[in-house]
């Protein structure tokens, strides 16, 4: 018969294998694996940052759309007549929004009212602006691409809302968007930008880039993202490899982009390699030592547990004396828990026995005749009063039918309360003659 190997052998063997495997293969795969992990972490961080920027701007733009929607509703419902639009809009605190100005255009695209009011801007023609044409054709709200504001001379974007026969326009200075970007802190050499649907930068930490209306649509990651293929990308530009992430800003078609040079992103990889290979040798040595020492105490713990469980199974609940005292709290708690379980089982057995005795004493002390019946009327418990009344022992009643011993019949009487109770599901009673 083949002799089974001991647990000590298996524990020691696998501890040694665990020390040899890192020695043989970790050196070959560690660089690839750690690089993959770091790139995954960097990708995740870039995606989170890009998504946060996208969500923030989406929320911001949604708020501005709601503001102009209120203006539209007030115009269309007659809350304010068009003639009082200037006064109405002037009551808004534009410094609490991102709007540089709010404008009312007539059906021809000419400025009728503007807030803050500037007389020289009345009559300026917006009819050639794409967003004006799109709003007028679709009858829906439209965000513009970047353009030079005729009011400030700065790079701007606009939101147009159709309120037939006029168009309400909110104009945003892109510098305000760039200022908003400053709250998203990023590490050195990490660039955060926002582009419009044409790939033109409309917000960035470097305001000069925004002022130049720089187009990055030819960058591979931007080109793909503009097609709807958002995500994390790697690309090379001017001999430098980059890792970037682009997220779409919902309902607007703009992009939130995070870019970082790959060598900067992976600098931690090279630092880790130096530490890793120095640490590897010491770690393997420790594992070998532990593989020889650890099983001894572990096996003692298992033996103690095995003995305690065997005692519980045989009804012995006294705690087993520990053959080893582990410094690790969890090991001692495990054996203590088994001891506590044994004590709890013993206490419950005693409680059950006491409850059983109390119940039997109460059951037998009742002076009235009591039967406990199965559904078919078979007696499975009777008290002392029932046995005395019927002139037999309790054991003689067990297993018999109630109608046999009480009525002397071969079946239930018609008004048997036991059968009535089964049919009605209620407590039933009846006067019966005992034979």
DOLUM-692617 format. One record per residue: x, y, z of N, C-alpha, C in turn; residue in three letters. Coordinates in steps of 0.001 Angstrom, whole numbers, plus 500000, padded with zeros to 6 digits. Layout:
N
XYZXYZXYZala ...
This chain:
435
500848498805500000500000500000500000500882501243500000unk 500558502170499124501373503380499000501197504256500228unk 502291504639500800502257505461502002501991506913501631unk 500991507497502301500667508894502029501702509812502659unk 502018510859501946502995511827502447502342512713503493unk 503150513173504422502631513993505517502378515424505060unk 501557516105505848501285517512505573502567518334505694unk 503428517946506619504694518661506781505502518624505488unk 505499517454504822506232517332503560505669518293502522unk 504332518294502392503721519150501379503965520627501670unk 503821521001502942504028522412503291505456522828503009unk 506420522005503421507827522336503185508151522344501695unk 507637521354500975507915521250499545507405522482498795unk 506169522860499072505595523983498328506191525317498753unk 506635525405499993507356526616500393508654526741499602unk 509353525620499433510611525658498681510346525961497211unk 509312525329496640508955525622495249508620527099495092unk 507901527633496080507529529051496017508747529959496036unk 509844529463496640511065530273496651511868530121495362unk 511755528940494717512520528711493497511861529341492275unk 510529529345492238509837529907491073510187531379490857unk 510137532222491905510556533614491673511996533712491194unk 512866532817491749514265532854491363514434532555489882unk 513645531627489341513806531189487961513069532062486948unk 511896532565487320511090533244486292510792534718486557unk 510843535146487821510475536539488086511413537520487399unk 512701537131487342513639538018486667513294538234485209unk 512729537172484573512408537274483148511111538026482884unk 510133537848483804508811538427483511508504539692484302unk 509319539984485315508983541097486207508895542430485469unk 509852542659484557509858543940483860508583544119483042unk 508215543071482309506991543158481502505757543331482382unk 505687542524483452504503542557484302504360543903485011unk 505462544372485595505392545636486330505085546784485386unk 505687546742484194505384547786483216503903547767482852unk 503381546560482671501948546450482345501081547010483469unk 501475546690484713500708547184485855500774548706485944unk 501973549247485762502121550699485854501368551400484733unk 501481550847483527500756551456482404499252551394482634unk 498814550279483193497389550145483491496963551176484527unk 497819551365485544497510552355486574497516553767486007unk 498515554040485150498593555366484526497391555590483620unk 497042554550482848495864554658481981494616554953482801unk 494498554257483931493322554450484774493285555860485340unk 494445556332485813494496557683486361494186558714485287unk 494746558501484092494475559433482997492998559428482638unk 492418558229482594490991558127482247490129558804483311unk 490474558588484571489704559210485651489786560723485569unk 491018561233485348491193562682485268490442563255484073unk 490564562590482913489851563065481720488342563015481929unk 487891561970482607486446561839482846485949562897483828unk 486772563200484841486383564242485796486247565591485107unk 487211565888484231487140567152483488485892567164482607unk 485645566047481915484475565971481035483178566135481821unk 483104565477482976481889565573483788481698566977484335unk 482807567597484735482711568957485262482212569924484194unk 482792569827482997482377570731481921480957570414481459unk 480609569125481440479253568754481050478239569348482019unk 478570569282483310477683569869484319477616571382484170unk 478782571991483904478827573441483719477970573860482530unk 478156573180481396477410573554480197475915573289480382unk 475593572226481095474183571937481359473547573056482177unk 474318573588483136473812574700483951473554575929483096unk 474475576198482159474293577365481293473095577165480362unk 472911575934479885471752575645479035470450575856479807unk 470456575445481081469262575637481905468967577118482113unk 470032577908482281469842579346482462469177579960481235unk 469694579644480047469098580200478834467708579616478577unk 467482578369479034466146577781478890465125578550479723unk 465563579033480892464671579848481731464325581145481016unk 465355581769480416465119583005479667464133582741478530unk 464342581619477820463450581266476710462014581088477194unk 461843580354478286460494580102478800459805581393479227unk 460589582291479850460000583564480273459588584406479073unk 460369584336478000460009585072476783458753584488476145unk 458744583173475985457642582531475276456342582539476072unk 456458582530477415455248582524478241454700583919478485unk 455466584934478068455014586302478251455317586870479618unk 456095586146480422456475586683481732457207588001481568unk 458056588053480515458713589317480177458465589600478705unk 458048590806478369457925591157476951459303591359476349unk 459413591162475062460702591305474391461292592686474614unk 460426593695474736460912595069474909461644595264476228unk 461379594382477190462030594504478502463158593484478663unk 463562592871477564464613591851477630465907592423478201unk 466272593629477756467516594244478224467502594390479743unk 466404594901480258466282595097481705466296593751482436unk 465597592769481857465490591445482470466856590762482556unk 467586590723481432468879590035481414469914590791482229unk 469796592103482294470754592896483065470679592573484547unk 469561591968484966469424591613486386470240590374486740unk 470697589622485710471510588436485976472906588858486415unk 473469588104487344474847588334487764475750587453486904unk 476240588019485805477017587214484865478324586721485461unk 478832587449486479480089586999487078479909585693487851unk 478643585307488104478379584032488760478175582912487737unk 478224583257486467478154582274485388479463582333484618unk 479554581550483534480745581649482686480462582489481454unk 479257583025481372478917583850480218479609585204480302unk 480239585558479198480799586908479068479671587898478799unk 478687587452478007477537588295477694476385587422477225unk 475172587965477353473964587313476847473338588247475821unk 473029587678474645472612588491473501471270587971472980unk 470442588888472500469205588519471817469334588916470352unk 469280587904469459469382588145468021467995588073467392unk 467761588953466414466489588857465699466570587761464644unk 465519587599463889465443586515462914466492586633461818unk 467049587827461651468085588045460637469492587886461199unk 469582587608462496470886587411463118471520588681463636unk 470786589781463714471337591036464202471055591186465695unk 472016591811466394471905591996467837470815593022468137unk 469800592600468934468745593523469358469013594039470766unk 469473593106471634469785593470473012471054592729473412unk 471792593311474345473008592666474843473214593057476296unk 473627592102477096473963592357478492475337591759478757unk 476257592574479323476141593981479723475897594877478491unk 475112595916478701474687596756477581475854597571477028unk 476009597498475702476955598359474975476245598808473708unk 475966600102473626475170600631472515475806600331471171unk 477154600366471114477829600194469834477722598771469292unk 477290597822470150477172596439469689475789596123469115unk 474830597011469334473488596789468797473556596803467272unk 472983595781466649472963595696465195474073594856464601unk 475030594378465428476087593504464896475449592256464299unk 475958591847463151475345590761462374476018589420462684unk 475221588437463150475698587080463431475201586081462391unk 474589586571461332473932585663460388474899584728459675unk 476174585097459596477149584248458902477814583225459827unk 477481583269461111478070582321462049477351580973461930unk 478141579906461906477570578572461698476538578216462758unk 476831578544464019475910578124465065474558578820464924unk 474556580090464420473293580798464190472470580060463140unk 473157579643462071472449578932461005471893577598461510unk 472691576895462328472260575591462825471070575726463765unk 471113576739464628470001576950465555468731577273464788unk 468864578135463797467689578566463032467111577405462224unk 467986576564461671467514575447460850466892574330461693unk 467526574045462841467066572914463652466012573303464680unk 466022574573465075465110574996466127465510574467467496unk 466745573954467609467233573386468865468459574157469348unk 468787573952470618469980574581471183471225574045470485unk 472203574915470273473443574526469595474620575223470261unk 475708574443470444476972575029470881477812575306469641unk 478480576432469665479315576798468518480699576194468652unk 481450576197467546482880575967467632483525577288468052unk 484839577298468167485504578527468613485408579617467539unk 485317580846468012485317581998467107485826583206467891unk 486198584233467184486640585467467828485401586307468131unk 485198586578469413484017587344469815484095588768469259unk 483038589243468605483035590629468114482924591636469254unk 482617591145470446482466592045471587483773592224472350unk 484503591110472560485736591186473352486995591024472514unk 486871590504471287488038590245470457488829589036470925unk 488248588218471824488936587051472365488312585768471806unk 489096584686471895488566583388471487487398583021472394unk 486300582639471782485074582396472546484308581230471936unk 483313580771472695482318579828472201480956580384472588unk 479914579902471937478583580435472210477563579316472261unk 476512579561473049475358578673473118474155579436472577unk 473540578894471534472369579528470949471109578744471242unk 470042579455471672468763578828472004467668579496471179unk 466920578706470433465858579222469562464611579537470380unk 464122580766470235462865581181470851462129582014469818unk 461506581327468893460918581940467698460159583221468036unk 460461584334467346461314584435466136462718584944466453unk 463162584841467720464476585367468097465356584216468571unk 466648584514468705467607583531469210468340584148470394unk 468360583402471504469081583840472703470469583218472652unk 471484584043472822472866583576472700473636583931473970unk 474314582921474537475246583150475637476659582944475130unk 477531583934475331478907583875474819479861583674475990unk 480783582709475823481731582357476882483147582656476421unk 483877583423477218485292583684476972486064582412477341unk 486861581891476405487572580631476661488561580741477808unk 488998581954478126489892582119479274489218581656480562unk 487888581816480637487172581371481827487200579854481944unk 487114579171480803487214577712480845488604577275481288unk 489625577974480788490999577633481171491215577876482659unk 490623578968483176490734579228484609490066578112485408unk 488976577616484887488280576521485564489136575255485583unk 489971575088484548490831573904484481491865573886485602unk 492175575050486160493233575125487168492890574342488428unk 491605574072488638491238573321489840491581571835489719unk 491873571394488493492284569998488300493806569943488348unk 494314569645489528495761569602489705496321568347489045unk 497387568516488338498036567380487664499533567429487947unk 500192566266487821501626566203488044502366566939486925unk 503626567187487199504455567861486211504492567047484916unk 504461567751483796504492567152482455503214566381482121unk 502143566589482889500836566044482532499991567198482007unk 499518567062480779498806568161480120497319567826480016unk 496493568780480426495040568634480330494526569688479363unk 493812569246478331493248570183477362491813569781477046unk 491063570734476515489709570479476018489651570995474591unk 489117570175473682488995570597472285487523570659471890unk 487245571468470865485883571481470333485726570352469320unk 484612570310468635484329569204467716485223569201466485unk 485994570293466276486935570337465148488359570027465578unk 488562569745466876489900569464467370490686570706467725unk 490028571860467847490692573107468241490674573205469760unk 491829573516470353491928573607471810491123574810472301unk 490192574561473229489373575648473771489619575872475258unk 490372574979475904490713575162477312491978574382477614unk 492863575000478394494125574365478784494738575193479895unk 495694574579480615496393575346481643497178576496481018unk 497741576260479823498497577299479123497532578116478260unk 497203579319478715496204580134478019496686580576476638unk 498014580639476436498528581052475126498085580085474037unk 498036578802474368497606577805473389496159578055472984unk 495341578423473971493929578691473694493787579921472812unk 494564580959473141494477582208472377494867581988470917unk 495780581045470685496216580769469313495208579914468548unk 494182579406469253493183578526468631493884577359467912unk 494818576759468634495636575686468065494794574445467780unk 494980573869466614494273572649466234495170571437466471unk 494608570431467130495347569186467385494605567999466769unk 493769568278465794492948567216465209493772566160464485unk 495029566504464115495857565534463401496605564585464335unk 496583564866465642497164563901466570496336562619466497unk 497000561466466413496257560208466233495147560002467258unk 495443560273468539494438560021469567493255560973469437unk 493517562223469031492433563191468856491589562809467644unk 492274562420466569491555562024465354490631560839465626unk 491120559863466391490293558703466721489143559085467644unk 489450559924468627488412560321469582487308561116468904unk 487677561961467929486665562735467204485756561827466378unk 486265560626466055485432559650465342484543558852466299unk 484712559103467597483916558382468591484662557277469287unk 485953557077468929486749556008469535487546556560470706unk 486860556913471772487532557473472942488212556366473743unk 489156556753474600489871555791475420491310556213475609unk 492167555229475921493584555482476176494385555132474928unk 495340556002474592496127555815473374497609556004473683unk 498439555378472861499871555649472842500225556140471442unk 501004557192471381501390557709470065502751558390470178unk 503336558669469027504658559279468964504570560578468185unk 505169561631468728505158562939468071506505563609468292unk 507136564020467179508453564675467249509467563821468003unk 509402562514467800510359561606468422510071561281469873unk 508996561798470412508650561561471816507394560699471871unk 507449559651472695506287558786472864505411559317473994unk 504115559301473752503159559841474714502106558786475058unk 501569558934476252500386558186476673499293559214476927unk 498142559014476313497065559982476463495715559309476593unk 494749560078477070493385559585477214492422560674476779unk 491426560307475999490410561258475539489032560758475946unk 488221561657476499486846561350476874485912562353476215unk 484789561861475739483805562722475094482980563470476134unk 482702564750475865481804565527476713480406565360476129unk 479526564652476832478230564262476266477432565434475710unk 476730565171474611475768566072473972476406567298473318unk 477722567455473459478375568619472865479340568191471777unk 479941567002471953480882566508470959482289567020471154unk 482568567652472298483918568110472591484689567008473304unk 485979567229473452486836566209474051487568566758475266unk 487661565923476288488523566179477439489731565261477290unk 490941565835477264492146565074476903493218565240477981unk 493843564118478358494982564124479282496156563467478568unk 497317564148478529498498563659477797499711563695478724unk 500568562647478616501782562571479431502874561852478650unk 504123562386478639505231561670477988505426560298478629unk 505661559292477798505758557929478313506943557759479258unk 508081558391478958509241558209479832508997558810481211unk 508226559885481276507882560475482570506914559561483309unk 505946559052482568504940558183483184505562556906483742unk 506581556382483040507168555100483428508459555249484222unk 508750556455484695509982556657485462510001555777486705unk 508834555580487296508765554749488495509137553297488200unk 508960552868486943509322551502486568510812551262486736unk 511621552182486285513072552006486358513569552074487803unk 512962552928488597513341552991490011512962551699490723unk 511835551168490333511381549943490981512281548761490645unk 512781548696489420513639547576489023514880547471489895unk 515487548606490209516684548599491054516357547996492413unk 515255548457492974514845547947494274514436546473494183unk 513746546127493106513179544787492986514249543703492984unk 515274543872492150516284542815492031517161542732493276unk 517345543855493969518093543809495226517278543098496304unk 516001543321496252515115542738497255514842541260496995unk 514936540849495729514556539493495344515389538431496052unk 516723538624496063517588537618496681517285537429498151unk 517135538557498867516830538461500292515483537819500556unk 514530538126499700513194537558499872513208536043499716unk 513944535553498718514004534105498491514670533404499671unk 515711534014500211516386533422501363515439533318502552unk 514681534356502776513725534345503886512665533269503678unk 512207533126502433511179532120502140511687530715502438unk 512954530448502088513521529117502341513584528837503837unk 514018529836504601514101529655506059512715529419506648unk 511774530227506210510406530087506714509820528733506334unk 510173528234505135509634526943504686510091525796505578unk 511223525965506242511727524913507121511208525042508543unk 510886526256508950510496526502510342508980526542510522unk 508293527181509595506861527436509771506006526182509925unk 506244525089509173505348523932509273505255523326510664unk 506323523451511452506318522819512764505188523360513636unk 505122524647513776504066525237514593502693525103513939unk 502676525191512617501403525062511917500801523679512134unk 501630522640512070501140521280512263500662521061513695unk 501333521702514642500874521584516024499483522191516187unk 499277523295515556497956523924515605496899522995515015unk 497213522382513876496258521480513229495962520276514119unk 496987519747514775496783518607515663495887518986516838unk 496116520186517384495264520648518485493814520780518034unk 493619521345516862492264521503516338491618520146516078unk 492402519232515514491891517891515210491439517184516488unk 492253517284517552491913516640518817490665517263519434unk 490595518589519381489435519267519962488147518889519228unk 488205518844517896487021518492517104486608517044517371unk 487600516150517496487290514747517796486610514627519158unk 487068515410520126486453515392521457485010515880521402unk 484784516944520622483418517471520498482501516420519889unk 483008515729518856482200514706518190481824513571519135unk 482684513293520119482413512205521064481720512688522331unk 481373513976522386480643514506523539481526515007524655unk 482816515138524398483733515686525397484011517144525045unk 483676518015525974483755519439525658484862520181526412unk 485695519448527147486777520113527851487799520649526850unk 488329521863527075489293522442526125490598521663526091unk 491186521594524920492478520936524740493587521913525096unk 494546521441525842495677522301526190496516522564524941unk 496820523839524711497566524214523511498998523712523604unk 499422523040522547500799522538522516501775523603522045unk 501270524681521463502141525758521003501378527069521139unk 502074528093521521501477529425521657501971530289520510unk 501083530548519542501459531352518389501514532818518780unk 502455533514518198502503534966518374501430535653517531unk 501033535000516466499987535566515615498638535406516312unk 497956536514516536496699536519517279495646535625516628unk 495574535640515280494521534908514588494582533401514857unk 495821532834514943495947531403515181495390531028516557unk 495736531825517570495237531554518911493730531749518981unk 493240532756518276491795532995518276491053531831517628unk 491671531204516620491035530074515947490811528922516916unk 491851528573517684491711527488518653490763527888519777unk 490831529154520191489906529636521226488461529567520741unk 488258529873519453486902529821518898486350528401518920unk 487211527428518619486766526032518670486399525650520101unk 487210526103521072486901525846522479485587526498522874unk 485402527742522442484147528444522742482957527731522101unk 483185527202520883482118526457520221481746525219521039unk 482756524534521559482497523348522372481705523712523622unk 482105524810524265481383525255525460479946525628525128unk 479775526290523978478427526704523578477548525491523294unk 478121524469522624477352523248522345476960522561523654unk 477912522496524577477623521870525873476516522625526606unk 476626523965526613475608524770527301474241524607526651unk 474233524543525315472949524385524631472338523006524908unk 473190521989524964472681520655525287472048520640526675unk 472744521304527620472206521359528975470891522127529014unk 470855523247528258469630524049528225468478523267527608unk 468798522528526542467758521722525888467242520637526830unk 468160519993527550467750518956528492466875519536529596unk 467284520714530122466497521350531175465124521758530657unk 465106522327529437463824522736528859462927521519528615unk 463560520421528195462790519197527940462170518679529231unk 462965518695530318462439518227531605461306519126532098unk 461528520455531955460487521394532395459204521191531603unk 459367521009530307458180520830529462457440519545529829unk 458203518461530050457577517188530395456853517267531732unk 457491517991532683456845518139533987455550518928533854unk 455611520017533062454406520833532859453339520043532127unk 453747519337531104452814518558530282452111517496531127unk 452892516806531965452318515720532761451547516225533969unk 451816517490534373451129518018535555449745518571535234unk 449434518753533950448105519255533578447068518194533938unk 446023518552534693445036517541535131444105517092534014unk 444026517857532938443160517477531827443881516507530898unk 443106515730530180443653514762529236444157515497527982unk 445437515291527627446035515965526471446693514921525569unk 446375515019524267447055514210523255447752515153522276unk 448928514761521792449561515404520643449430514438519479unk 448756514907518389448383514022517298449063514399515990unk 449294513401515165449679513637513781448416513935512975unk 448587514274511698447443514662510883446392513556510777unk 446834512303510786445871511200510638445290510742511969unk 445617511482513051445068511138514353445935510202515162unk 447127509870514704448030508990515445448599509741516642unk 448535509139517805449047509765519032450566509611519061unk 451282510739519221452737510628519399453190511206520737unk 452200511722521527452525512185522868451228512266523671unk 451276511841524915450105511937525791450583512241527203unk 449758512963527951450182513289529311449719512220530300unk 450139512384531543449839511398532577448340511309532822unk 447639512454532761446192512452533018445464511594531989unk 445901511640530725445270510841529680445476509348529938unk 446704508987530339446988507575530599446183507068531786unk 446110507895532853445367507478534039443884507336533727unk 443365508286532934441933508244532615441590507001531802unk 442476506646530875442212505507529998442689504186530591unk 443351504264531769443754503052532465444870502301531784unk 445812503004531227446963502358530590448185503250530759unk 449331502761530296450546503578530381450644504517529181unk 451491505537529335451687506489528232452242505770527008unk 453168504848527195453780504148526073452761503314525305unk 451735502815526019450709502021525351449845502880524430unk 449760504188524721448957505086523887449699505521522627unk 451025505590522718451818506094521599451650505177520385unk 451330505771519228451197505026517987449780504602517667unk 448877504717518645447489504356518386446723505559517851unk 445561505284517253444697506342516759443868506876517917unk 443635508168517902442904508789518999441478508254519104unk 440857508005517937439469507537517979439376506094518477unk 440489505333518368440488503970518881440455503956520407unk 441319504796521009441451504752522466440394505596523159unk 439878506636522487438919507529523138437483507082522877unk 437185506773521598435808506454521223435586504964520983unk 436675504227520828436527502810520539435964502553519164unk 436248503470518209435746503337516843436906503109515880unk 436545502775514642437568502520513616437849503751512770unk 437178504863513057437404506093512300436994507287513149unk 437324508483512650436978509699513382435468509869513440unk 434922510296514569433495510623514630433209511839513763unk 431964512056513337431637513151512408432028514534512926unk 431853514765514223432141516100514767433493516170515458unk 434442515374515022435781515343515639436452516712515496unk 436795517384516590437419518720516489438790518679515815unk 439483517542515937440799517430515294440671517528513773unk 439709516811513208439516516848511759438944518186511311unk 438022518751512117437461520065511781438555521133511736unk 439462521066512702440547522061512760441454521968511543unk 441699520743511053442533520587509857441865521181508626unk 440540521059508558439831521588507396439696523114507438unk 439435523654508610439169525104508720440416525918509001unk 441439525268509556442632526022509939442406526851511188unk 441305526628511899440959527382513097440945526443514310unk 440888527065515487440715526286516715439266525798516770unk 439068524512516949437728523929516985437521523182518305unk 436289523156518766435948522405519985434592521735519784unk 434373520672520530433096519956520427432901519100521669unk 431657518888522024431337517988523126431314516560522586unk 432048515682523256432186514315522772431814513338523883unk 431253512222523510431008511134524449432171510151524361unk 432714509802525504433832508872525548433298507478525826unk 433804506535525054433328505163525235434137504465526321unk 
